[in-house]
Amino acid sequence: MSEDFFEIGYFAKIHGFKGNLQFKSTADDPMKYGQLDALFVQMPMGQVPFVVEHMSHKRGNEFIVKLEGIDTDVDAKNLTGKAVMLPSSLLPVMESDDEFYHHEIEGFDVIVNQKSLGKILSVLDIPGNPQIEIKLKSGDEAMVPMHDDFIKSINKKAKEIHLDLPEGLLDLNLEAK
């Protein structure tokens, strides 16, 4: 498929014996994706489409989902741990240049004090404390809190994010290894 996708969560475990799955949303607003007609599952060969027969809210960011063609606990077990994806075309367009979706900045250069530190590997959606995972030019990896006070600017065209990090934050990452 040539279309870009974004992850909205994953299938955590089976629910019962009739093919139902527990879906855990990783979206900032889980209810936004609480009534889907279709979704894609990340499989080794790419994103595989599934029709949603039924989806109900369980609690918090958890939903019970029944997919068409997944009728047994054995079928459902094959999908546990798999990422649930949607086409990027379903995302609303951001209104300003300094707004972004987490998946958009993966691969961006991280600039601190006009020097490139490395590239963003991913953004980890840790509740209340999202983290930017950076592959440093040295080959090491570092985690930096994704906090508005640390983000000076984002240049989507140049694929750069400029950060103003507290003194010693990167050193703490490297010492922890």
DRENDOVO-934524 format. One record per residue: x, y, z of N, C-alpha, C in turn; residue number from 1. Coordinates in pm, 1 decimal. Each point is the difference from the previous one (the first is absolute). Layout:
REM residues N
- X Y Z X Y Z X Y Z NUM $
...
This chain:
REM residues 177
- 84.6 -117.7 0.0 -84.6 117.7 0.0 89.1 124.0 0.0 1 $
- -40.4 102.1 -71.5 82.6 119.3 -7.3 -42.2 105.5 102.0 2 $
- -111.5 -17.8 63.1 -49.8 99.2 94.7 75.1 -7.3 132.4 3 $
- 20.2 117.0 62.2 61.9 6.5 131.5 -103.8 -33.3 106.4 4 $
- 47.4 -57.2 108.9 -87.8 -38.4 110.6 53.5 56.6 130.1 5 $
- -87.8 11.8 98.5 41.4 38.7 133.6 -60.9 -97.7 98.7 6 $
- 71.9 -22.1 108.5 -42.3 -97.1 101.2 -94.9 65.7 99.8 7 $
- -109.8 -70.1 31.2 -95.0 51.2 99.4 -5.1 -88.6 124.5 8 $
- 72.6 -110.7 -1.1 0.6 -88.8 115.3 42.3 -139.7 -40.0 9 $
- -41.7 -97.0 80.3 38.6 -138.7 -26.1 -101.9 -94.2 63.7 10 $
- -0.5 -124.1 -47.2 -84.4 -103.1 59.3 77.6 -61.9 116.2 11 $
- -48.8 23.8 121.5 71.5 -41.7 120.2 -16.9 -148.9 28.0 12 $
- -123.1 -51.1 -16.4 -26.5 -141.1 29.4 -134.8 -39.4 -56.1 13 $
- -26.5 -130.2 4.1 -131.1 -47.5 -44.4 -101.6 29.2 110.8 14 $
- -127.0 2.2 -38.6 -108.1 23.7 95.8 -107.3 -106.5 -26.0 15 $
- 0.9 -102.8 79.2 -96.3 -108.9 -20.2 49.0 -100.7 -102.6 16 $
- -96.8 -75.8 -53.9 35.5 -110.7 -90.6 -60.1 12.9 -139.5 17 $
- -60.9 115.3 -30.6 -68.0 15.4 -128.5 68.8 98.9 -92.9 18 $
- 130.6 20.7 21.5 75.7 85.2 -90.5 8.4 145.6 40.7 19 $
- -54.5 36.0 113.9 8.9 138.7 45.5 141.1 31.5 48.9 20 $
- 39.5 125.0 -16.6 131.9 46.2 40.7 -11.9 123.4 88.6 21 $
- 93.6 13.0 93.4 7.8 122.1 77.9 96.9 93.1 -71.8 22 $
- -51.8 114.8 -41.0 78.9 101.8 -69.0 35.0 109.0 99.7 23 $
- 130.8 32.7 9.2 44.8 110.2 85.7 43.2 114.9 -90.0 24 $
- -69.9 111.4 14.3 31.8 118.1 -79.5 118.1 73.7 60.8 25 $
- 90.4 46.1 -85.3 110.8 83.0 44.3 -19.9 144.7 -44.9 26 $
- -117.0 29.5 -54.0 -31.1 135.2 -46.7 -22.2 93.2 118.7 27 $
- 26.7 127.8 -20.7 -20.5 96.0 108.2 -147.5 14.8 35.0 28 $
- -89.0 -30.3 -93.0 -144.1 -0.7 25.5 -55.2 -134.4 -46.5 29 $
- 3.3 -102.5 87.9 -40.2 -135.0 -40.4 -142.0 -8.6 -57.6 30 $
- -91.0 81.6 50.7 -138.9 -7.3 -46.4 -14.6 44.9 -145.9 31 $
- 96.6 73.4 -49.4 -2.2 45.9 -139.5 -2.8 -118.7 -96.6 32 $
- 58.6 -110.9 41.9 6.8 -119.4 -84.2 -82.3 -114.0 59.2 33 $
- -102.2 33.4 75.9 -80.8 -99.0 69.8 -110.5 -64.0 -82.7 34 $
- -25.1 49.4 -119.4 -104.7 -56.1 -86.0 49.7 -9.5 -144.1 35 $
- 86.4 -94.6 -24.4 57.5 -17.1 -133.3 -78.5 -103.0 -81.0 36 $
- -8.3 22.0 -129.7 -61.2 -97.2 -91.2 104.6 -96.4 -54.7 37 $
- 122.7 47.3 -6.0 110.6 -81.2 -52.2 128.6 48.6 63.5 38 $
- 100.3 -86.6 -0.9 131.9 33.9 51.1 102.2 -86.3 -70.7 39 $
- 125.2 30.6 22.2 109.2 -76.3 -58.7 85.8 -56.0 112.8 40 $
- 49.4 -121.4 -17.7 87.6 -62.7 98.2 137.6 -13.0 -63.1 41 $
- 101.1 43.1 74.7 137.9 -8.5 -48.7 46.8 -144.9 7.9 42 $
- 21.6 -59.0 -116.0 46.8 -137.5 -10.5 137.0 2.0 -69.1 43 $
- 74.3 -110.6 3.1 132.4 -0.5 -64.2 -3.1 41.7 -147.4 44 $
- -109.8 -29.1 -70.2 -7.7 34.8 -142.3 -55.2 139.9 -24.0 45 $
- -32.3 73.2 107.4 -55.0 135.6 -13.9 -131.4 13.3 74.8 46 $
- -72.2 105.7 -30.1 -127.9 25.3 65.9 -110.9 -82.8 -66.6 47 $
- -71.2 -76.7 84.1 -107.3 -86.2 -50.4 -133.8 58.5 45.7 48 $
- -92.3 24.4 -95.3 -128.3 60.1 37.5 -95.7 -102.1 62.3 49 $
- -78.8 46.7 96.8 -104.7 -79.6 62.9 -124.8 85.1 15.0 50 $
- -115.0 -62.0 -19.8 -128.5 65.3 26.1 -32.6 -21.1 146.9 51 $
- -42.7 105.5 66.4 -38.4 -7.4 140.7 -148.0 -34.8 7.4 52 $
- -31.6 -117.2 57.4 -140.4 -39.3 19.1 -61.9 72.7 118.1 53 $
- 80.6 12.6 106.6 -51.5 61.0 122.5 116.8 57.2 79.8 54 $
- -24.1 115.5 63.0 102.2 61.9 84.2 -69.8 67.3 116.7 55 $
- 41.5 -35.1 122.1 -62.7 60.8 118.1 107.7 45.9 98.2 56 $
- -30.2 109.7 66.9 93.2 56.9 97.6 -4.8 -82.8 127.3 57 $
- 114.5 -41.4 47.9 8.5 -77.2 124.1 25.7 94.5 117.6 58 $
- 113.3 69.7 -4.6 33.3 101.9 99.8 126.0 71.9 -45.3 59 $
- 14.0 125.2 40.9 119.8 76.6 -33.2 34.0 -4.8 -147.1 60 $
- 115.0 -56.6 -31.1 45.9 -10.2 -139.1 -20.4 -140.2 -57.5 61 $
- -85.9 -80.5 64.2 -20.2 -138.8 -42.4 -136.8 -19.3 -66.4 62 $
- 1.3 -78.7 -107.8 -119.9 -31.2 -75.9 -2.6 -149.9 -29.2 63 $
- -120.0 -54.1 -15.8 -15.5 -138.0 -45.5 -40.2 8.0 -147.2 64 $
- 74.2 -72.8 -84.1 -19.3 7.5 -144.1 -25.0 -139.3 -55.7 65 $
- -97.9 -8.9 -90.8 -26.7 -123.5 -75.4 24.0 31.7 -146.1 66 $
- 94.1 -70.6 -61.0 33.8 19.5 -140.7 -64.9 -107.8 -85.7 67 $
- -43.5 39.0 -117.3 -57.5 -94.9 -94.7 104.4 -104.3 -38.5 68 $
- -36.8 -127.4 5.4 90.3 -108.9 -36.8 85.9 -50.8 114.2 69 $
- -3.2 65.7 113.3 74.0 -45.1 119.0 -106.1 -54.4 96.0 70 $
- -18.3 -133.1 -2.1 -114.6 -59.0 69.0 34.7 -92.5 115.7 71 $
- 128.3 -23.3 23.9 39.2 -88.9 110.3 111.3 65.9 80.9 72 $
- 21.5 -51.5 119.2 109.2 51.8 81.6 135.2 -27.1 -65.6 73 $
- 9.8 -108.3 -76.9 125.3 -30.9 -71.9 25.8 106.5 -106.7 74 $
- -105.0 35.7 -76.8 14.3 106.5 -100.6 42.8 130.8 66.3 75 $
- -66.0 32.9 110.8 25.7 126.1 69.4 141.7 2.9 58.8 76 $
- 44.5 -112.0 51.0 133.6 -7.8 62.1 109.1 40.3 -99.0 77 $
- -21.6 -29.4 -128.5 97.9 35.6 -103.0 14.4 150.4 -19.4 78 $
- -96.4 77.9 51.4 4.5 144.9 -15.2 47.1 72.3 127.1 79 $
- 11.4 -72.3 111.0 41.3 65.9 124.5 142.9 53.6 -12.8 80 $
- 18.7 117.2 56.3 129.4 66.3 -7.4 22.4 78.4 -127.2 81 $
- -89.5 -11.9 -95.0 14.6 67.9 -128.8 -52.2 143.5 7.7 82 $
- 68.1 89.5 -69.5 -39.6 140.7 -6.8 -125.8 15.5 -84.5 83 $
- -86.7 89.7 43.4 -121.2 35.6 -74.1 26.2 134.5 -66.4 84 $
- -23.1 5.0 -129.8 35.2 115.5 -81.6 -121.6 56.1 -72.4 85 $
- 10.5 128.7 -37.2 -97.2 65.5 -87.4 76.9 78.4 -106.1 86 $
- -63.0 22.7 -115.3 66.6 80.3 -103.0 22.4 143.3 48.8 87 $
- 115.0 56.3 -31.1 31.4 136.6 40.7 -97.6 101.9 -58.1 88 $
- -65.4 -36.4 -109.0 -97.8 91.3 -61.2 -117.7 29.3 92.6 89 $
- -19.2 -82.5 104.8 -108.6 23.4 94.8 35.3 101.5 108.6 90 $
- 126.6 38.4 7.5 40.8 98.0 99.8 -44.4 139.4 -41.7 91 $
- -52.5 78.9 94.4 -31.8 139.1 -33.6 128.8 76.9 -30.1 92 $
- -9.6 96.0 -90.2 115.2 82.0 -35.5 29.8 93.8 116.9 93 $
- 127.6 10.9 35.8 41.0 90.3 106.9 -13.2 143.6 -48.7 94 $
- -45.0 86.3 90.9 -28.3 138.2 -37.6 123.7 88.5 -5.6 95 $
- 104.5 -34.7 74.5 119.7 83.8 -2.8 123.6 -86.3 -24.5 96 $
- 107.1 67.1 -41.0 124.1 -70.9 -32.8 68.5 -59.5 121.7 97 $
- -29.0 53.7 120.4 67.4 -53.4 118.4 -79.7 -110.6 67.9 98 $
- -109.5 -42.9 -60.4 -75.9 -114.8 50.0 38.6 -122.4 -83.3 99 $
- 0.0 -116.1 65.2 39.1 -120.7 -72.0 -57.2 -122.7 70.3 100 $
- -8.6 -106.8 -76.0 -31.3 -131.0 55.6 132.9 -67.4 32.1 101 $
- 0.3 -79.3 105.6 124.6 -64.0 44.0 68.3 -77.4 -111.9 102 $
- -76.6 -73.6 -78.6 63.3 -81.1 -105.1 64.0 85.7 -109.2 103 $
- -43.6 125.1 -12.1 53.9 87.3 -104.4 145.6 37.3 23.2 104 $
- 44.5 2.8 126.0 135.9 48.1 27.6 102.9 -112.8 8.2 105 $
- -44.0 -123.9 -18.4 95.5 -110.3 -3.7 94.0 20.2 -118.6 106 $
- 129.0 -9.9 25.1 99.8 22.2 -104.2 49.6 144.1 -7.4 107 $
- -64.8 91.8 73.8 44.2 140.1 -0.9 137.0 11.7 67.0 108 $
- 78.6 95.5 -47.3 126.5 33.1 66.2 -31.0 76.1 128.0 109 $
- 72.6 -32.7 106.0 -12.9 70.0 127.9 113.8 100.7 8.8 110 $
- -35.4 127.3 11.4 97.4 108.0 3.7 -2.1 63.4 138.8 111 $
- 117.3 5.2 64.4 16.6 66.0 129.3 120.9 92.8 -12.7 112 $
- -19.1 126.9 32.8 107.7 100.1 -11.6 62.8 -0.2 -139.1 113 $
- -83.7 -4.1 -102.2 39.6 1.2 -141.6 86.4 -118.0 -42.2 114 $
- -1.0 -108.6 80.4 73.8 -120.8 -35.4 -97.1 -116.9 -9.9 115 $
- 18.6 -82.7 -102.5 -83.2 -119.1 -15.6 48.1 -107.6 96.7 116 $
- -92.8 -47.1 84.5 33.6 -106.5 95.3 -23.7 -138.6 -58.4 117 $
- -96.4 -10.6 -90.7 -38.4 -128.5 -55.9 -141.2 8.2 -55.3 118 $
- -64.7 -115.8 -8.9 -134.0 -6.7 -58.6 -99.8 -60.2 98.5 119 $
- -124.5 43.5 -14.1 -107.3 -53.7 83.6 -35.8 -140.0 -49.2 120 $
- 10.7 -97.7 89.4 -40.5 -136.6 -32.2 -150.8 -15.6 15.6 121 $
- -52.9 53.6 112.6 -143.5 -11.9 26.3 -37.9 94.6 112.3 122 $
- -130.8 14.9 16.4 -54.5 71.5 115.0 -76.0 -103.4 80.5 123 $
- 38.6 -16.4 125.4 -64.2 -97.3 87.6 -108.9 70.6 78.9 124 $
- -122.0 -46.9 -16.0 -114.9 61.8 65.9 -15.7 -52.1 141.8 125 $
- 89.4 40.9 86.3 -8.7 -35.7 141.1 -99.3 97.8 63.1 126 $
- -109.6 -48.8 59.7 -101.5 90.6 52.7 58.8 105.0 94.0 127 $
- -28.5 125.2 -32.4 46.7 111.3 81.0 145.5 37.7 -20.3 128 $
- 73.9 -78.5 -78.3 142.2 26.3 -18.7 50.1 -57.4 -132.6 129 $
- -54.4 46.2 -113.7 47.8 -53.7 -127.7 148.8 27.5 -17.9 130 $
- 69.5 -93.4 -64.2 144.5 6.7 -16.2 37.7 -6.3 -147.3 131 $
- 102.1 76.8 -36.1 57.6 -7.1 -134.0 120.8 -93.2 9.7 132 $
- -1.2 -104.5 -80.4 112.5 -93.1 -4.7 90.9 43.2 -115.3 133 $
- 125.1 29.1 32.7 94.2 55.3 -97.2 115.7 -96.9 -21.7 134 $
- 33.7 -23.1 -126.5 122.3 -73.6 -35.8 107.9 105.3 -20.9 135 $
- 91.0 8.6 97.1 105.3 99.8 -5.5 102.9 -34.0 -107.6 136 $
- 70.1 99.2 -47.4 103.2 -22.0 -102.4 108.7 -94.4 48.6 137 $
- 19.1 -5.8 131.9 101.0 -89.6 58.2 -42.3 -147.2 -6.9 138 $
- -128.0 -22.5 -34.1 -52.9 -136.2 -2.7 -80.3 -33.7 123.8 139 $
- 15.4 78.8 106.1 -78.7 -20.2 121.7 -143.5 45.6 -23.6 140 $
- -87.1 -41.8 90.3 -138.5 46.1 -2.7 -27.1 78.0 126.6 141 $
- -86.4 101.0 -10.9 -35.2 83.1 114.7 -149.9 25.8 -1.3 142 $
- -52.4 21.9 119.7 -141.0 34.6 16.6 -6.5 142.2 53.7 143 $
- -88.0 80.4 -60.1 -18.0 138.5 41.1 -149.5 22.8 18.9 144 $
- -39.4 60.1 112.3 -143.0 29.1 17.5 -50.5 90.4 -112.0 145 $
- -117.0 -32.1 -53.0 -60.9 81.3 -104.9 -85.7 105.8 69.0 146 $
- 65.3 107.2 37.7 -66.3 104.5 76.5 2.4 129.3 -80.8 147 $
- -110.8 72.7 3.7 -9.8 124.9 -76.9 113.6 96.6 31.0 148 $
- 46.8 1.4 125.2 108.2 90.8 38.2 132.2 -36.5 -67.3 149 $
- 14.7 -126.0 -43.1 124.4 -44.2 -62.6 -0.6 17.9 -151.8 150 $
- -118.0 10.6 -59.8 -12.0 10.2 -146.1 2.1 147.6 -40.3 151 $
- 111.6 40.8 -63.1 11.6 139.2 -45.5 -74.1 20.6 -130.5 152 $
- 21.9 -92.5 -94.7 -65.8 12.8 -130.2 4.2 -133.6 -73.7 153 $
- -86.8 -8.5 -99.0 -6.3 -118.2 -86.6 -2.4 50.4 -143.1 154 $
- 85.3 -57.2 -82.8 1.5 33.6 -141.0 -33.1 -127.3 -76.0 155 $
- -126.7 -12.9 -38.8 -45.1 -122.5 -67.0 66.2 -17.3 -136.2 156 $
- 21.2 111.3 -71.9 61.7 -11.7 -132.6 144.2 -49.1 9.2 157 $
- 74.3 50.9 98.3 139.9 -41.0 17.6 11.3 -127.1 84.0 158 $
- -112.0 -45.7 54.7 -4.9 -117.8 87.1 94.3 17.3 119.3 159 $
- -19.2 113.3 71.0 80.8 31.7 117.0 -88.8 39.0 116.3 160 $
- 43.9 -37.3 119.9 -61.9 46.8 122.5 111.6 62.3 83.4 161 $
- -21.2 124.3 40.0 99.7 73.4 78.4 -41.8 -4.8 146.3 162 $
- 90.2 -50.4 84.1 -28.7 -16.4 141.5 90.1 88.8 84.4 163 $
- -52.5 43.0 113.3 76.4 72.2 101.5 -5.8 -87.2 125.1 164 $
- 102.7 -82.8 18.5 -0.2 -98.5 107.6 70.6 52.5 124.5 165 $
- -47.5 -41.4 116.9 69.1 38.3 123.5 143.0 -55.8 0.4 166 $
- 88.3 76.9 58.4 140.7 -40.1 11.2 11.2 -138.1 65.3 167 $
- 74.2 -91.0 -62.8 26.6 -130.4 59.1 -103.5 -107.8 -28.3 168 $
- -110.6 33.1 -65.7 -104.3 -101.1 -24.3 51.2 -115.5 -85.8 169 $
- 70.3 29.9 -107.0 53.9 -107.1 -85.0 106.1 -80.8 73.2 170 $
- 79.2 66.4 85.1 102.0 -71.2 77.4 -63.7 -103.9 91.8 171 $
- -116.0 33.2 57.5 -70.2 -95.1 85.5 -39.6 -125.8 -76.9 172 $
- -43.2 19.8 -125.1 -35.8 -113.9 -85.4 119.1 -92.2 -21.1 173 $
- 113.1 59.2 -28.3 118.3 -79.4 -32.8 60.0 -66.2 124.5 174 $
- -10.9 65.9 115.4 49.4 -58.5 124.9 -85.3 -117.5 44.5 175 $
- -127.9 0.9 -36.9 -91.9 -106.1 45.0 27.5 -131.7 -71.7 176 $
- 79.2 0.4 -102.9 25.8 -122.3 -77.5 109.0 -83.3 60.7 177 $
